[in-house]
């Protein structure tokens, strides 16, 4: 049953073509995954360690600057399509510059625009997922979406290396443009749940286990009703339905400060910072190292990333496990178990077949342990925001805080793409490969400390 006469009229309109499919959970998930994976595009590998690390840092800096702005805007509007398309246009411009780049400064501008696009895509895309699914399945869905991010981060050197070795620089540009065109089609076809609800009953668009999102249709209706209500006097109590009152804004802390004051959320942010730092460090130093040690070309250096990319595909299974067993202790296990194979990578020190096999085996182990971090920390971040809103309905205001929470999450990932390659590259240049891998192992283990210290639950296994 629709909520008001205007929606009743909308429900009688002719539905868009394939409405049920275009607004389905699966299609929205596929669109978000493609969008998130697309921004991790293929770049030909450079031979200079410093330059290879620096262009990754430029990309991360753009995300770091753009994410808070995008998150703030996304929590104040229910129309995510415009923001999504803006990100797409910026990505297209970045790709054109990338293909035409003949000078280093043009390539840097391309990476800057690519980072801004990623800031929009990650923040809006993850908030859109929260709008779409129920709380019982958020871990599995986040696992799928963020696995596409990890997969894109890992597989881009693989695809870029193959294309660059076989067909040259412009082949990499062609791959990126083809992916963007497909992304354009997917985003144009997708219909948000909020829009689809205008043509069908709201209950059909609501997760079976309850409303869960930044701008679900029911929440939007309640906000409109509250905005049209008479301002309460000082003696009036909070409404019995618990709806947030926009007239109580005075004295409320900014949402971003409230989020930064939540220890569990900070633990989740640090967890993803550790994960992405390590993956980005591999992107920055591994191709250069195997070229120097084994004499590999770009193709072979790219193929080695399959050892990390294939385990990343298990992200949905990890997310499903976190939904059932709880996210934090799975993330703790991922951080702790990642340390040994990272430290043991120092044993790869000379050119032989045994050393190549050892490298592949250790990278596979790293892939399976690092994927244990991603979806659990994202699911726990969503849970923290939800628990805060239940405890204090006026903590974040009518728009909620999911987009801004994921903006912080995105900022952490962005900082990691700067920190990982630059620090790892500096350690390799200043010391050696062994010192760098030992440092990464210690760093991975540190990710477990905040999660353990903020946990109030018993270990489920």
JOCORHU-V54048 format. One record per backbone hydrogen bond with DSSP energy under -0.5 kcal/mol. CO is the residue of the C=O (numbers start at 1). NH is the residue of the N-H. Records with the same first field share a line. If there is no record, write none. Layout:
CO->NH ; NH
This chain:
4->8
5->9
6->10
7->11
8->12
9->12
10->13
16->19
18->22
19->23
21->24
22->191
24->28
25->29
26->30
27->31
28->32
29->33
30->34
31->35
32->36
33->37
34->38
35->39
37->40
39->41
47->49
48->52
49->53
50->54
51->55
52->56
53->57
54->58
55->59
56->60
57->61
58->62
59->63
60->64
61->65
62->66
63->67
64->68
65->69
66->70
67->71
68->72
69->73
70->74
71->75
73->76
74->77
78->80
79->83
80->84
81->85
82->86
83->87
84->88
85->89
86->90
87->91
88->92
89->93
90->94
91->95
92->96
93->97
94->98
95->99
96->100
97->101
103->107
104->108
105->109
106->110
107->111
108->112
109->113
110->114
111->115
112->116
113->117
114->118
115->119
116->120
117->121
118->122
119->123
120->124
121->125
122->126
123->127
124->128
125->129
126->130
127->131
128->132
129->132 ; 133
134->137
135->138
137->141
138->142
139->143
140->144
141->145
142->146
143->147
144->148
145->149
146->150
147->151
148->152
149->153
150->154
151->155
152->156
154->158
155->159
156->160
157->161
158->162
159->163
160->164
161->165
162->166
163->167 ; 168
164->168
168->171 ; 172
169->172 ; 173
170->174
171->175
172->176
173->177
174->178
175->179
176->180
177->181
178->182
179->183
180->184
181->185
182->186
183->187
184->188
185->189
186->190
192->196
193->197
195->198
196->199
197->200
201->204 ; 205
202->205
203->206
207->210
216->220
217->221
218->222
219->223
220->224
221->225
222->226
223->227
224->228
226->229
233->236
239->242
244->246
245->248
246->249
249->252
254->257 ; 258
255->259
256->260
257->261
258->261
259->262
261->263
262->266
263->267
264->268
265->269
266->270
267->271
268->272
269->273
270->274
271->275
272->276
273->277
274->278
275->279
276->280
277->281
278->282
279->283
280->284
281->285
282->286 ; 287
285->289
286->290
287->291
288->292
289->293
290->294 ; 296
291->295
297->301
298->302
299->303
300->304
302->305
303->306
304->307
305->308 ; 309
306->310
308->312
309->313
310->313
311->314
312->315
313->316
314->318
315->319
316->320
317->321
318->322
319->323
320->324
321->325
322->326
326->330
327->331
328->332
329->333
330->334
331->335
332->336
333->337
334->338
335->339
336->339 ; 340
337->341
338->342
339->343
340->344
341->345
342->345
343->346
344->347
345->348
347->349
350->352
352->356
353->357
354->358
355->359
356->360
357->361
358->362
359->363
360->364
361->365
362->366
363->367
364->368
365->369
366->370
367->371
369->372
370->373 ; 374
371->375
373->377
374->378
375->379
376->380
377->381
378->382
379->383
380->384
381->385
382->386
383->387
384->388
385->389
386->390
387->391
388->392
392->395
397->400
401->405
402->406
403->407
404->408
405->409
406->410
407->411
408->412
409->413
410->414
411->415
412->416
413->417
414->418
415->419
416->420
418->422
419->423
420->424
421->425
422->426
423->427
424->428
425->429
426->430
427->431
432->436
433->437
434->438
435->439
436->440
437->441
438->442
439->443
440->444
441->445
442->446
443->447
444->447
445->448
446->449 ; 450
447->451
448->452
449->453
450->454
452->455
